[in-house]
Amino acid sequence: MEVLLDTNFVLTCVKQKLDFVSLANNVILDEIEWVVPQEVFEELDDLSTRRGTADKDKESAGVGISLLESIKHKRIHLGNRNVDDGIVNYAKNKNIILATLDKGLRSRVSNKILSIRGRQKLEII
């Protein structure tokens, strides 16, 4: 089962110290293939170096990049200026789970959503 990771999901997991890889295996029974858009790496890199960004957020973005690079994943290029539009187009008509906390993005797709429940668990919506 492909699980596409969104930037805000990765950042929130880092900030809350959630091991989303292990936790996802508890809620997704199929073998997981992590899918990470190149644009997510770019957003995290931009956040980690952007002037005016809080040091804590810069550090979280850097940890997020390291975490993504450490897991086995398929890197894709969405090819859209707007990352959310690219995610919607990629996920459309595919049996893929979208890992996001973005309510606007969630409302635009009919795919299953991997979300954080409380502060310790993941759930499929």
C-alpha positions in Angstrom: 0.0 0.0 0.0 1.4 3.4 -1.0 1.4 6.1 1.7 2.1 9.6 0.4 3.6 11.9 3.0 2.7 15.6 3.2 5.0 18.2 4.8 2.8 19.1 7.7 2.3 15.4 8.7 6.1 14.9 8.8 6.7 18.1 10.7 4.0 17.4 13.3 5.3 13.9 13.8 8.8 15.3 14.4 7.6 17.9 16.8 5.5 15.4 18.8 8.2 12.8 18.6 6.0 10.3 16.9 7.6 7.4 15.1 5.1 7.4 12.2 6.8 4.5 10.5 6.3 2.1 13.4 2.9 3.5 14.3 1.6 3.2 10.7 2.5 -0.5 10.7 0.0 -0.9 13.5 -2.9 0.6 11.5 -2.0 -0.4 8.0 -2.0 -4.2 7.6 -0.5 -4.2 4.1 3.2 -3.7 3.4 3.8 0.1 3.2 5.6 1.8 0.4 6.3 5.4 1.5 6.0 8.0 -1.3 7.6 11.3 -0.7 7.2 14.1 -3.2 10.4 16.0 -4.1 8.5 19.1 -3.3 8.1 18.0 0.4 11.9 17.8 0.6 12.1 21.3 -0.9 9.5 22.7 1.5 11.4 21.2 4.5 14.7 22.5 3.2 13.3 26.0 2.6 11.8 26.0 6.1 15.1 24.9 7.7 17.0 27.8 6.1 14.3 30.6 5.9 15.1 33.8 7.7 12.6 34.7 10.3 11.6 31.1 11.0 11.8 30.1 14.7 14.9 28.0 15.5 12.7 25.2 16.8 10.9 25.0 13.5 14.2 25.1 11.5 15.5 22.2 13.6 12.2 20.2 13.2 12.5 20.7 9.4 16.1 19.5 9.4 15.2 16.4 11.5 12.3 15.8 9.1 14.6 15.7 6.1 17.0 13.3 7.9 14.1 11.1 8.9 12.7 10.9 5.3 16.1 10.2 3.9 16.6 7.4 6.4 13.4 5.4 5.5 13.0 3.4 2.3 10.8 5.5 0.1 9.9 6.3 -3.5 10.6 9.9 -4.4 8.2 11.4 -7.0 8.0 14.8 -8.6 4.6 16.4 -8.7 5.4 18.9 -11.3 3.0 21.6 -9.9 3.7 25.0 -8.6 1.2 24.3 -5.8 2.2 21.2 -3.8 -1.4 20.5 -2.7 -2.7 20.6 -6.3 0.1 18.2 -7.2 -0.8 15.8 -4.4 -4.5 15.9 -5.3 -3.6 15.1 -9.0 -1.2 12.3 -8.0 -3.7 10.7 -5.6 -6.7 11.0 -7.8 -8.0 7.6 -9.0 -5.2 5.7 -7.1 -5.5 3.3 -4.2 -3.1 5.4 -2.1 -3.3 6.6 1.5 -2.5 10.3 2.1 -0.7 11.1 5.3 -1.7 14.7 6.0 -3.2 16.9 8.7 -4.3 19.6 6.2 -8.1 19.8 6.4 -8.3 21.7 3.0 -6.3 19.0 1.3 -8.2 16.2 3.0 -11.5 17.6 1.7 -10.2 17.6 -1.9 -9.4 13.9 -2.1 -11.5 10.8 -1.8 -8.5 8.7 -0.7 -8.1 7.3 2.8 -6.2 9.6 5.1 -3.5 8.7 7.7 -3.8 11.2 10.5 -2.6 11.7 14.1 -5.1 10.8 16.8 -4.6 12.5 20.1 -0.8 12.9 20.5 0.3 9.3 20.5 -1.5 7.3 17.8 -2.2 7.3 14.1 -5.5 6.4 12.5 -7.0 5.9 9.1 -9.9 8.2 8.3 
